[in-house]
Amino acid sequence: STSCRKGLLDCCARCLVGAPVASLVATGLCFLGVALFCGCGHEALTGTEHLIETYFSKNYQDYEYLVDIIHDFQYAIYGVAGFFFLFGALLLAEGFYTTGAVRQIFGDYKTTICGKGLSATFVGITYALAVLWLLVLSCSAVPVYIYFNTWTTCNSIANPSKTAAGIGNLCTDARMYGVLPWNASPGRVCGQSLLSVCKTSEFQMTFHLFIAAFVGAAITLVALLPEPPDQRLRRWHQGNNI
């Protein structure tokens, strides 16, 4: 029984030493980033819809198209979360099966052509996802930019001595950003009314949720950055005994 325990401990030690630390870290970052992006993004879109219908337009026809887009994005978020959970688990499994510890356990086991092709496929998918997610990161920066401009305008209203413009001329126009059509009424909020909007907990929460969603998208992009080709090839040679 002592020899069995030693053999089990040696096997566990080899697995721990040969564990794909990079894959574990990347998977953890991917799950964290996607959770932030999807969870915070979903709630931020809901908050934006409520802010628009409460302060920027009283006519539902003006923001009906915007509501449809927000709902479509929210449904897409569910799909993104499910896809990345599955893809992250598959990548983690692929990382474990291409380590030196697995090669030691299976001895002279050699990878089949199918296995090599599967690993290459994962590499290609990861590259493609990184490029697509760069676009998602860019898009997630847009609402942060809009809310930051609004927040900056509110600071100018709260400190009129720091701006040469009259308080009544300081406005946030949702039509200027394409959020509402140009015939929407009123479409913009100015002066003290805008400052009151910025002081609401809903505006503050939505602004910070969009920032968190942007940070989550950035974390996910970092997790998707593929290994340099020379390092991955070296890992294939070591782990798959090519």
Secondary structure, DSSP 8 states (H G I E B T S, - for coil): -HHHHHHHHHHHHHHHHTS-HHHHHHHHHHHHHHHHHHHHHHHHHHHHHHHIIIIIBS-HHHHHHHHHHHHHHHHHHHHHHHHHHHHHHHHHHHHHTTSHHHHHHHTT----HHHHHHHHHHHHHHHHHHHHHHHHHHHHHHHHHHHHHHHHHHHHHH-GGG-SS-GGG-EEETTTTTSS-TT-SB-EEEHHHHHHHHTSHHHHHHHHHHHHHHHHHHHHHHHH----HHHHHHHHHHHH--
